[in-house]
Structures are given as structure tokens and as C-alpha cells.
């Protein structure tokens, strides 16, 4: 992360927080795992399924410590940060397992601690290690992560980049009302609260329109304009980009000066505290993306997802922990980018979703350098809502997926009631995504994206054991994600 993102004071406070965390970690070894995602990628579902499978001994063949029988117990414990809301695991898993509905998406930060008792794989380590690891899961909206690059941008840069992007593609249509207001604004006129509020409202409406399901765009800072929480209506959220002259400074007391001051306040009171108190304390990070949704929405959504991932991965401080850096400046040394909803594809296309997602992050990986944080990419389904089958059509066997579409879903003209199961052909992804991205980047109006059926399925109905205990939540590659994110800490 560029040095300009933090001040000397910020770095000093981060160092003190890290020293405190490390001191407590000597008594109770801990890994802090950040979980975030872009536009309904399934953060809440991922955490709920991960915890449920650990607590209930789920099928995790690629999670070595569980597969080898070295984990003797798993339990939820009180989280270390009393000022952070608790991730309501019990409510979310009840929605998934009992009600068979998807839990509400992340709208604020939350935290949950799960502690694993284990036996070290090394006899020497068994003598020194307490055989206990606490995983502090920090759940936060992806929109907050996309705010971090703002720390390195002044108001002029923010305005110029945001307005330039708003004039491209589908954004030009969605931003029409806001840009029309901006173009007629006298930036040197005396600051007026009503005018500032009207501009901020029009700007926020534009961002919300970009995020809507039918567009599914991803690069949408400032994030709190979409998730204001208790800051709704505050001056820190009552600003917008302005069309500024090529040079010069704002006049004292002008609208321009007000907007610039409030933008800086947003960085000071919203973005910096999140970076200092939460993000800078993470050890590992998973970023969930809905690549299938982007493909289904068209070339512009795919390009925007790539732009967002570039901004996201550029936020991470690359570099493995040395003794000094681990004490004074924690580094995220493993980052996993996971394309969710792999259960919407036949298993024959899972490796293709892997390859497509890897291509999406290639540019970001080159930007931050592979010498730093270890980065992996995979396709997974935190909760597997479908099963695979084959049907015969015209004498040929066709691979399909079978599930229960959510109430209101319409497939081939049939509207489903949330109870009836159906089989669909999910479509195919290209074997080599390079040609696909070359056609997207060419700017052609005739880009042919893969025909992928994105259907919203209900969570599965879990089978029960003889004692009436429901089995663990089914998944695809959740165990592989666990092994990458914290399996090494259980050796």
C-alpha cells in the first residue's frame, strides 16, 4: 500500500495495536481472518457454512487437520473486541438450515471467534504448542474496502476520476440527473446546505442504480453512500464530486471549499478508523466475487468487476511477516479471491470458472507483485444448493443441475413457487478465457459472452441422522479455502 495512505500517527497507533494483539497471541494463538465481497457475493453464507462445518465435523477432505483427525474440538468463544457487533451465526444458520432462506447480506462490520483444539503434526511442536488456535473472523462490506484507495486521493483527483467514469457506457445513462445538476453548479458560489444535499442525493442515487441487480457494477466508492448506517444525513456523507477547473484552489466559504472539506472529513472519520482499527490488524483475507453474475450482465459488468478487483487487491500490504514486521506492522500474507456459486455450474465447468476468475485478477496481481502476499484463486460454493444429474435429449446425454428455484424465479416462462424442484442446463464457460477478455477489451459492440443460466436456488434441505441431528451444510471446495487460509497454522 502506498505510504501516503497512512500518516506517522496512524502507523504508530497500528504498531501499538499490533503489539497488543501479538502479546495476547502468545497466550492464545490467534489468526484474524477478514471476509469481504463485492455485490452480494455471499459473505454471510460463507462464514455461516465455514463455522457450521467446523462445529459439526463436516466433510472436509482437503482440510488436512480435520481429515487426519488432528482436530479434537471446535467451539465458539467470546470475541476479543467488545465494541464490535457479534456476527449472529445462530440466526444466520437457522435461516439456512431450518427456514431454507438466504440470510441478510452484510451491512456493517461484525466479528466472531471460533477456537479449534488440535494435535500438532510434529512431535516437537506438541511439546511447545498449546494445541489451540482461535480464528477471529472479521466480516465487513466490500464497499468499505473499495474506500481505502480514497486515502491516497485528494478531492480534485476523486472528482476527476469519478466524473470521467460516470460518462462511460451504461453509467452515462445512470448518471444523467446527477451530472446535469453538477454541470449547472457554480462551485465558487457561497456554500449552501440545500444545494450540497441535493447534489449528494443525486450522486448517491447514481451509485445505487449502478449497484442494482440488473447492472451489477462493482466500482462504487464512497461505500458509505450505499451503506450509510448511523452516518445517514451527516455532513461527512453530504458531498459529491464537482466539475473543477484545471488549476486553482477553492475560495473560502464557497461550495467547492465545503465539498472538499467534507470529502476530507469522510476520509478522516470513516475510512481511516476502519483501516486502522480493523483492516490493518488482519492476518489473512478472502475476497468473494460473483463472476457469474457479472458475465450474465454483460461486458461492462465484467470490466467493472476487473477494475474493482484491481482496486481491492492494491489495498493489501504485500509482504510476508518478518519478526519485526509481525510485531510493528502486521501484513496480510495470504489473500484468497473466490468466485462463489460454483454450484450453479456442472463440475466440468468449475476449473473454467477458476481460470476466468484468475484472469480477472491477473492485472491486480501484476500491480501488487507476487513477491508479497500469497494469492490464490478458486471457485467454490459455501452452501451447495444443487445436485448434478444428466438428461437425455435427441439421443444425447446432457449434464444438468437440479435444485429448488426461489419463489418468483421464472425459467422458460414457468414461474416457480419455492417448493418445486427443476433441472436446468447451466451453460458452459470457455475453456480458455483469454479470447473472451480480448473481445471485451476490443470495445466491439458484438461481444458474445457465454450463455450462463443464473438461477436463484433455495438452500438445500439437509438430511438428518438417526437421532434427528441435521448433517453439516454441503459445500464445494470450502475445505480447500480453509486449508489455504489457516491450515498452515494448525501444523
Secondary structure as GFF3:
##gff-version 3
##sequence-region A 1 491
A	DSSP	three_ten_helix	3	5	.	.	.	ID=ss1
A	DSSP	alpha_helix	8	27	.	.	.	ID=ss2
A	DSSP	beta_strand	30	37	.	.	.	ID=ss3
A	DSSP	alpha_helix	43	55	.	.	.	ID=ss4
A	DSSP	alpha_helix	64	67	.	.	.	ID=ss5
A	DSSP	beta_strand	71	77	.	.	.	ID=ss6
A	DSSP	alpha_helix	89	97	.	.	.	ID=ss7
A	DSSP	beta_strand	110	118	.	.	.	ID=ss8
A	DSSP	alpha_helix	123	128	.	.	.	ID=ss9
A	DSSP	beta_strand	132	139	.	.	.	ID=ss10
A	DSSP	alpha_helix	142	145	.	.	.	ID=ss11
A	DSSP	three_ten_helix	148	152	.	.	.	ID=ss12
A	DSSP	alpha_helix	155	166	.	.	.	ID=ss13
A	DSSP	alpha_helix	169	174	.	.	.	ID=ss14
A	DSSP	alpha_helix	176	183	.	.	.	ID=ss15
A	DSSP	alpha_helix	193	211	.	.	.	ID=ss16
A	DSSP	three_ten_helix	223	225	.	.	.	ID=ss17
A	DSSP	three_ten_helix	229	231	.	.	.	ID=ss18
A	DSSP	three_ten_helix	235	237	.	.	.	ID=ss19
A	DSSP	alpha_helix	255	266	.	.	.	ID=ss20
A	DSSP	pi_helix	267	271	.	.	.	ID=ss21
A	DSSP	alpha_helix	272	277	.	.	.	ID=ss22
A	DSSP	three_ten_helix	279	281	.	.	.	ID=ss23
A	DSSP	beta_strand	284	289	.	.	.	ID=ss24
A	DSSP	alpha_helix	291	297	.	.	.	ID=ss25
A	DSSP	alpha_helix	299	314	.	.	.	ID=ss26
A	DSSP	alpha_helix	323	328	.	.	.	ID=ss27
A	DSSP	beta_strand	334	339	.	.	.	ID=ss28
A	DSSP	three_ten_helix	342	344	.	.	.	ID=ss29
A	DSSP	three_ten_helix	347	349	.	.	.	ID=ss30
A	DSSP	alpha_helix	350	368	.	.	.	ID=ss31
A	DSSP	beta_strand	374	379	.	.	.	ID=ss32
A	DSSP	beta_strand	387	393	.	.	.	ID=ss33
A	DSSP	beta_strand	396	404	.	.	.	ID=ss34
A	DSSP	beta_strand	410	411	.	.	.	ID=ss35
A	DSSP	beta_strand	414	415	.	.	.	ID=ss36
A	DSSP	beta_strand	421	424	.	.	.	ID=ss37
A	DSSP	alpha_helix	434	441	.	.	.	ID=ss38
A	DSSP	alpha_helix	478	486	.	.	.	ID=ss39
A	DSSP	three_ten_helix	487	490	.	.	.	ID=ss40
###
